[in-house]
Amino acid sequence: MPLVEEQIDIKMKPETLFSIISDFEKYPEFMADVKKVTILEKGDEWSTSEWINEVVGRTIRWVEKDFVKPAENRIDYEQIEGDLKVLKGFWQLEPNGASTKVTFNMEFEFGIPMLAPLLHPLLTKVLRDNVKQMLADLKKKAEE
């Protein structure tokens, strides 16, 4: 299964940054590729959210279950329905001097086995570029 993992340092305390990262519905306000996030259900340390993103001019939609772990500065997510066969990963925040190291991890499966050798490398590059842009948008929002 293809994996995309990117990291960035952001000049903000992990706890403060975690409150921005865990507020999914605000992502469209500062992340260019995130068009809409709707919280469908919410518990103490979990939520179910519907996402609409644009990737290379194409709209991708999914619903994910998010496990929010503020004590660990971590969010795990997994698609429960949507356009990809598998979409799962995590956000992890770690203190790094005066900054926070943010790791975003995403595993995915396109779902068409015969086309996987052709599509996965292309989709990996596209999603990596998308993740880098999301992290750059997050850094700009946090440090402004």
N, C-alpha and C positions, 0 to 999 in steps of 0.2 A: 504494500500500500504506500503510495507516495506521501512524503512528509515535507512540510515547509516549516522552518523554524527561523525566526529572526529575533534580534535583540537590539535594544537601543538604551542609552543612558539619558535620563531626564532629571533635571535639577529640581527635585521636589522630594519630600519625605514619602516613603512607601505608603504610609497610612493615608496621607492626603491624596496621593495619586490613585490609591485603590478606590477612593470614593468617586473619582472621575471615571475610572475604568468600569466600575460596577454599575454605573448609571447608563445602561444600554440605550434607553430611549432618547438620550441627548446626543448620541453618536452622529445622527444626520446633521446636527448643527455645526460640527467641526470636522467630520470625515467625509471627504468628497464622494467616495464610492458607496457609502451607506445611505440609501435613500429613505428607509423607514424601518423602525424597530418598534414593535408593539408588545408590551408585557401582557401575556394571556392569563397567567396564574402566578401567584407569588406566595412563598412560605418564608420561614425564618432565615434559612440559608440556601434557598433554591428559588428558581423561577423558570417559567416556560415562556419563551419569547419567539415572536415571528419576525423574520428578517427579510428585507428586500434590498439587495445590493446590485450594483452595476459593475460588471467585469467586462472590459473591452466592448462596451456598447451593448452587452447582453444583460438582461435582467435575470438574476438568480434569486430564488425564493426558498426559504426553509423555516422550519420550526425547530428550536433546540431547547434542551433542558440544561440549565445552568446551575452549577453547584458552587455557591459563593462562600468562600472560606476566609473571612477577614482576619482571623487569628494567624493564618498562614500566608496572608497576602496572595491568595491564589483563587482562580476561578477555573473550574473544569466545565467543559461544554460538550454536548453530543447531540447531533441532529436526530430528531425523532420522526420527521417527515420532510420531504423536500426534493430538490432537483438532482442532488447527488445521491449515490447509493450509500456512501458513508461520509460523514463530516464530523470530526471530533478533535479535541485538543484542549489547550489550557492557556491562561495568562498566569505568569509568575512574576512577582515583584520582589527584588532583593536589595537591601541597602548596599550602596557602593560609594563609600566616602560621603561627599556632600550631595550625591545623586542617588537615583534608584535605577538599577538595571532591570529593564522590562524584557521578559521573554514571552513571545507569542508563538505557540505551537499549533499546527494544524495538520491532521492526517485526513486524507480523502480517498475516495474510490469513485470513479466516474460511473461504473455500472454496466459498461458494455465490454465484456471480456475480449472480443475479437478486435476491438478498436483501442484497447488499453495501451498496447505498445506505441501507438501513434499519438494518442490523445494525452496520456499521462505526462510525458515530458513537456508538451506544449502547455497543458493546464498547470503544471508545476511552475513553469516560468511565469505565466500570467498571474497565478495566485501569489507567488513570491513578490512580484512587483506590486500587487494589490496590498499585500501585508506591509511591505516597506512604506507605501504611501500612507496606510492607516497609522503606522507608528510615527511617521513624520508629522502627520496631522495631530496626533495625540501630543507629541512633544511641543509643537507650536502652541496648542491650546493650554497645556500645563505651564509653559514657561512665559506666556505673555502677561 
